Amino acid sequence: MASKPPPRTPLAGGAPIAIGAMGGAVIGASQGQVTAGFLIGFAAGAAIAILIWLVDRRR
């Protein structure tokens, strides 16, 4: 009886979103624009998460 190979674990992309949002808020606070920094950091983290997802789909 042949054993099945273990299922492949997908990569996670939530950490870049969280780090981007927090980092953007901190950088934005230093510039007096917390909301803009948060949104820019969130968008950058989301873009990285999408790239991780696309790379993971090709594996």
C-alpha positions in Angstrom: 0.0 0.0 0.0 1.6 3.3 -1.1 1.3 6.2 1.2 0.1 9.6 -0.1 2.5 12.5 0.0 1.7 15.0 2.7 -0.5 17.9 1.5 1.4 21.1 0.6 1.0 23.9 3.1 0.1 27.2 1.5 2.1 30.3 2.2 0.5 33.0 4.4 0.2 36.6 3.4 -1.4 38.2 6.4 1.8 39.3 8.1 2.8 41.8 5.4 -0.6 43.4 5.6 -0.4 43.8 9.4 3.2 45.0 9.3 2.6 47.4 6.5 -0.5 48.9 8.2 1.3 49.4 11.5 4.5 50.6 10.0 2.6 53.0 7.8 0.8 54.4 10.7 4.0 54.9 12.7 5.7 56.6 9.7 2.6 58.6 9.0 2.4 59.8 12.6 5.9 61.1 12.4 4.8 63.1 9.4 1.5 64.2 10.9 -0.5 62.1 8.5 -1.5 58.9 10.4 -4.4 58.0 8.2 -2.6 58.5 5.0 0.4 56.5 6.3 -1.9 53.7 7.5 -3.6 53.5 4.1 -0.4 53.5 2.1 1.2 50.9 4.4 -1.9 48.8 4.1 -1.9 49.0 0.3 1.8 48.1 0.2 1.2 45.1 2.5 -1.8 44.0 0.5 0.3 44.2 -2.7 3.0 42.0 -1.1 0.3 39.5 0.1 -1.1 39.3 -3.4 2.4 38.6 -4.8 2.9 35.9 -2.2 -0.4 34.4 -3.2 0.5 34.4 -6.9 3.9 32.8 -6.3 2.3 30.2 -4.1 -0.3 29.3 -6.8 2.5 28.6 -9.3 4.2 26.1 -6.9 
